[in-house]
Amino acid sequence: MEDLSAPNVVKLVNDLIATAHSIPALGLAAPQVGESLRVFAMRAPRAFYSHPLYYDDGESHYTAVINPVITARSSQMLLGPEACLSMPDKQFMVPRATVLGVKYWTLMVRALFCDVSGCSAAHPVWVT
């Protein structure tokens, strides 16, 4: 996506966050709702709350991740559960890197870098 402030992008991000929050889901990607774009909403890990852009009121917060690029990946893997909204009664154990470095954009048209580990790294990052 080139124009991150385009009305259709803002609406998609807001819809993804609202839908993920109402389900509730850990995250929801644009391809899951029929949009072939590199954007998803995720419940932000605790590490995000230490960033000055985020206010920690004890509630779960969702953040938009636009055009993510994995910048680093540990070789150590962690088996963790994966669930799917289209198969709510099923869970699968899948291996994922224990630490990821990710560069992504927000709706504020700001590039952010995030290093996540443990459970946060075990959540899928869709990069196409």
C-alpha positions as CSV (number, residue, x, y, z in Angstrom):
1,M,0.0,0.0,0.0
2,E,1.3,3.4,-0.9
3,D,-1.2,5.8,0.4
4,L,-1.7,4.8,4.1
5,S,-4.0,7.7,4.7
6,A,-6.5,6.8,1.9
7,P,-10.1,6.6,3.2
8,N,-10.4,3.0,2.1
9,V,-7.2,2.0,4.1
10,V,-8.4,3.9,7.2
11,K,-11.8,2.2,7.0
12,L,-10.3,-1.2,6.5
13,V,-8.0,-0.8,9.5
14,N,-10.8,0.5,11.7
15,D,-13.1,-2.4,10.5
16,L,-10.3,-5.0,11.2
17,I,-9.8,-3.6,14.7
18,A,-13.5,-3.4,15.5
19,T,-14.1,-6.9,14.2
20,A,-11.1,-8.5,16.0
21,H,-12.2,-6.8,19.3
22,S,-15.8,-7.9,19.0
23,I,-14.9,-11.6,18.3
24,P,-12.5,-11.4,20.4
25,A,-9.5,-12.5,18.4
26,L,-5.8,-12.1,18.8
27,G,-5.7,-10.7,15.3
28,L,-7.4,-10.4,12.0
29,A,-5.7,-9.9,8.6
30,A,-7.1,-8.2,5.5
31,P,-7.0,-11.4,3.4
32,Q,-9.3,-13.0,6.0
33,V,-12.0,-10.5,5.0
34,G,-11.3,-10.7,1.3
35,E,-8.8,-7.8,0.9
36,S,-5.5,-8.8,-0.7
37,L,-3.4,-6.2,1.3
38,R,-0.5,-6.5,3.7
39,V,-2.3,-5.2,6.7
40,F,-3.6,-6.8,9.9
41,A,-4.9,-5.8,13.3
42,M,-3.4,-7.5,16.4
43,R,-3.9,-7.4,20.1
44,A,-0.8,-5.4,21.1
45,P,1.7,-7.2,23.3
46,R,2.5,-5.5,26.7
47,A,5.8,-4.2,25.3
48,F,3.9,-1.8,23.1
49,Y,2.4,-0.1,26.1
50,S,5.8,1.3,27.1
51,H,5.9,3.3,23.9
52,P,4.8,6.9,24.4
53,L,2.1,6.5,21.7
54,Y,0.2,4.0,23.8
55,Y,-1.7,4.5,27.0
56,D,-2.0,1.5,29.3
57,D,-5.4,1.5,31.0
58,G,-5.3,-2.3,31.7
59,E,-7.5,-3.1,28.7
60,S,-6.4,-5.1,25.7
61,H,-5.5,-2.8,22.8
62,Y,-5.4,-3.5,19.1
63,T,-2.9,-2.0,16.8
64,A,-2.7,-1.9,13.0
65,V,0.3,-3.4,11.3
66,I,0.7,-2.2,7.7
67,N,3.2,-3.5,5.1
68,P,5.1,-5.6,7.7
69,V,8.6,-6.8,6.9
70,I,10.4,-9.3,9.1
71,T,13.9,-7.8,9.8
72,A,15.2,-10.6,12.1
73,R,14.2,-14.0,13.1
74,S,15.7,-16.3,15.8
75,S,16.6,-19.8,14.9
76,Q,15.1,-21.1,18.2
77,M,11.5,-22.3,17.6
78,L,8.5,-22.5,20.0
79,L,5.6,-24.8,19.5
80,G,2.4,-22.9,20.3
81,P,-1.4,-23.2,19.7
82,E,-2.9,-21.7,16.5
83,A,-6.7,-21.3,16.2
84,C,-8.7,-20.2,13.2
85,L,-11.9,-18.2,13.2
86,S,-13.3,-20.4,10.4
87,M,-12.7,-23.6,12.6
88,P,-13.5,-22.4,16.1
89,D,-13.4,-25.8,17.7
90,K,-9.9,-26.7,16.4
91,Q,-6.5,-25.8,17.5
92,F,-3.2,-26.9,16.0
93,M,0.4,-26.8,17.4
94,V,2.7,-24.9,15.0
95,P,6.4,-24.0,15.3
96,R,7.3,-20.3,15.2
97,A,10.5,-18.3,15.9
98,T,10.8,-17.3,19.5
99,V,12.0,-13.8,18.6
100,L,11.0,-11.6,15.6
101,G,12.1,-8.2,14.5
102,V,9.4,-6.5,12.5
103,K,9.3,-3.1,10.7
104,Y,5.8,-1.9,9.9
105,W,3.8,1.2,9.3
106,T,0.9,2.6,11.2
107,L,-2.1,4.8,10.1
108,M,-0.1,7.7,11.5
109,V,2.2,7.1,8.5
110,R,5.1,6.4,10.9
111,A,7.5,3.5,10.5
112,L,8.0,1.5,13.7
113,F,10.3,-1.3,14.6
114,C,9.3,-3.9,17.1
115,D,11.2,-6.9,18.6
116,V,8.8,-9.4,20.0
117,S,9.5,-12.6,21.9
118,G,7.7,-15.5,23.5
119,C,4.0,-15.6,23.0
120,S,3.9,-12.4,21.1
121,A,6.4,-13.7,18.5
122,A,4.3,-16.9,18.2
123,H,1.4,-14.9,16.8
124,P,1.4,-15.0,13.0
125,V,2.8,-12.2,11.0
126,W,1.4,-12.2,7.5
127,V,4.1,-11.1,5.0
128,T,3.3,-11.7,1.3
